[in-house]
Amino acid sequence: MQKKNVLDICFSVAVEIILLIVTVNIINTLGWLVKISITPFHLPLAFILSSFINYLIQCKIIKIRLKDYIISLITFILIFIISLGIVNMFLDVSYDGAWYHSIAIIRLKEGWNPIYEYINSGQFGDVYIDSYANKSIWGFGATVLALFNNLNTTKIISTLVAFAVSFLALKIFGEYAKKKIHWLIIIVLSLTIGFNPIVLSQIFSNYIDSTLGLYTIFYCLLFMLYYLKQKDFNNLDFSILIACLIALMVNTKLTGLFFAASFFGFYVMVEMLILIKNKKFNFSWFKKMFITGFSGLLLAFFIGINPFITNVIHGHNIFYPILGSEKIEVMGANVPESIRSKNNLEKLLIVNFSRTSNSTNFLDTKLQVPFVIDWNDYQNINFDTRIGAFGPLFSTIILIVIISILLFSKVLIKKDKNLLKKTIFSSCLYILLIAIIFNESWWGRYYSILWIIPILIAIYYLYSNNKKMNIVACLLSFLIILNVFNVGKSVYDSQINKSRKTMDYIATLKGKNIMFWCFDDLKKWDYSYLEYFKEKGINAISADKYIENSDFENYNIQIKILKD
């Protein structure tokens, strides 16, 4: 099979994953509007529709071979099955994931209609379920849950999107691979873009930050692809995908609207300035970009009827409770004391050059000495690590990038027609500019696109004709891969293994009566655990306090077997 065919397949797989998620959300919203709850048929119907749309895009617009499209469809099905297997291995024991994210997914599956109904159960966290812009994640999870009736499978979305990002990166950068070693490095680096440290720390949970980060990376890669193709690949293909990504980003988290608008705005503004300078301004191009962005926003607000429109109907502002006079403060207590008085750039530098920690204590921002790594720092990585969230090696990787750019400055500033260099360095500049503007960019899980900067630099060095750059590319690639491997191993050792231990014990309780306690007076995790016990055929009741002489205790749960 020729390289072009392989890359066509990669692109088709990436597009299929994005289209499936968007189609599921459109079907869900249409159903809610006419008061049809989520059913086991939603996901298969969405797969049929998204596959047909992707067929039109790939075979009729881009004009790839039908054979390659069929292979891509088979590949997608295999990826879906593999992803199900991965997430089903472990129980979500994360803080927010097992709390309101899981609760929202379960309630949607049970028939809650977010357009016409407010939860209003009086439980702590209901405002997040009613009014947060997370419906694209929850809706997709609920359709998976409705089909498979397995709470563990709801976590699949981040794995699927990680594969989509990896395949898109392979499509873009594989174009330049001429040697087998290039292919090998690009395949592995593409996987580290998709399965980055933030994704690995959240992949077995219903946390949504990693998925938003992946959407943002996919979005940025699309603009890079568009520019590398010198804007001559079909605009309709680009417009459809950009509109879909805007809709998904906005309906994953409100910050997604900021990311979507920022990257889109930077790209259009810079491109317009270049066209005006060269006296080649094309109003038709500007019109297409405007229609693309506007279409994305329309789709975003359609999918997001709840919460954006229903917030207004219920007497709140459109972005309640994140913005406005009724704003609920979330970030304040999460910012480490040592950086609270710093500006955005200072926060970014301090946190990413500090040893990994998940505390807000003043003393927990300690300088990470380059090339000196303590394994205990990896063990501090969890679902929402605040300091050094990309792993202990990240500061060393960034330092090498900075030094290498200074050393190679004469080559890098040289004017040439190297489109890859221009695309990569302009994209890195966009990412850094937005990081300085965005207040929460210091927290890795809120701005995980920062992770791809050294990878993009390594890819450019890899394809350079400069041998010194090639050596630095190999060094950076090795450190990036090592860091990702260590993060994955750490997450497994420190958290996931504990989750598996709980699952294995619960598997022995089928048909029994039990009482459980989740170490929380607000009983935040009870709802998802009750659903999980019900799936396993276990009769469970939640306790109101610590259980003396329990039969099992692990991580965030105690279990006591009750006598018949």
C-alpha positions, 0 to 999 in steps of 0.5 A: 500500500502506498504512503498516500493511501495509508495517510488517506485512511488515517485522515478518514478514521480521524474524521469518522470519530469526530463526525460520530460524536457530533452526529450523536449530539445532534440526534440527542438534541433533536430527540430532546426537543420532541421529548424522546429520551436517549435509547440503545438505538441512538449510537448505531443510528449515529454511526450509520449517518456519520459513516455516510457523511464521511463517505461523501467527504472522503470519496466524493469531495476529497476523492480517496479510493473506496477501498481506502474508505472501507479500510478506514471504516474497519479500522474505526470499528476496531478502534472503538472495540479496543477503546471499549476494552481499555476503559472497561478495565477500570472503575472511575474513582476520580473526584469530579468524574465519579461525582457530577459527570457520572451522575449527569450521564446516568440521569440522561440515560434514565430519561432526563430531558435537559431542555425541558427539565431541571434536576433540582433534587436539592443535592450538592452539585445539581447546578453543575449538571443543569447549567454547565456546558458539558452536554456533548460529553455527557450526551455521548456517554449516555448513548454508550451507556444506553447501548451497553448498559455498563457504566465503565464504557461511558469513559470511552470518548477521551480514548476515541478522540485521542486516537482521532488526534493521533491519526490526524497528526500522522496524516499531517506529518507522515507526508514528510516521512522519507525514511523508515526511521522518520516513519517510526518516530512520527508514529510514536510522536503522533501517539504522544500528541493524542495520548498525552500526559493529561489524557493518560491521567484522566483516561479512566475517568469521566473528567472532561478536561483531557477531551477538551484539550484533544479537541483544541489540538485537533482544531489547531492541527486542522489549521496547520493542515489547511496551511500546509496544503496551501489552502488548495484542498477542498474548502467544504471539507475544512469548513465542515470539520472546523464547524464540528470542532467549534460545536464540540469545544463550546459544548464540552466546557465554556473555555472551549468557546474562548479557545475556538474563537482565539485560534480562529481569530488569530488565524484569520487576522494574520492571514488577512494581514498577509493577503493585504500586504501582498495585495492579494486580499480575496473577499471570497476567502474571507466570506468562506471563513466567516460562514465557517465560523458562524456555522460552527457557532450556530451548531454549537448553540443548537447542540447547547440549547441546554445550557445556553438557551435554557439558562436564559429561560430560567432567568439566568445569564447565558453563561451561568454559572461561570460568568456574570453576577451569579457566578459560582467561584470554582478556581480560587481555592485551586490556585497554589498560594505561591502563584496567586499574586503572579501574572499569567506568564509568571504562573505558566513559568513557575508551575511548569518548571516546578516539581510535580505536586497536587497541593495548593500549599505555598511551599509546593512550588519547588524548582525542578532541577533539569535532568534530575528526576525523582520517581516520587514526582511521577507518583504525584500525578493524578486526575487534576494535578496542579503543578508540573502536570505534564510530568517531571521531564517536561521542564527539561524538554522545554529547556532543550527546546529553548536552548536549541532555538537559540543555537539554531537561530541563524537557520530558523530566522533565515527566509526560505520557502519551508512551509513546514517551518513557518506552519510549526513556528506560527502555530507554536506562537499562537499557542503561547500567545493564548497561554499568556492571555488565558488565566488558567493556562498554568494548570495543565488539565485546562490548557493541555495543548501546551504539551504539543509545542516541543513535539512540533519543534522535534518534528521540524528538527527531524525533517531538517537537513541539518544533522545537529537538528536531527540529533536534537530531534532524536533527543527530544523524541526520546525524552517525550516518549520516556515522559509519557511512558513514566506518566502512564506507569505512574497513573496505573501504579498510583490510582488505576491499580487501586480501582482494579482492586475495588472492581475485583472485589465487587465482582465477588459480591453478585447477589449479596446485600451490602452497605457502602460508605464513600468517605464523604458527608455530602454523598457525592459518589453514592449515585454512580456507585449505586448504578454500578452495583445495580449493573453487577446484580448487587443489592446496595445501600449507602451508609451515612457515616464511617463503617466500623469493621468493614469487609473491604476498604480501598481508595474512596470506598468502604464495603460491608456485607450484610447478613441475609 
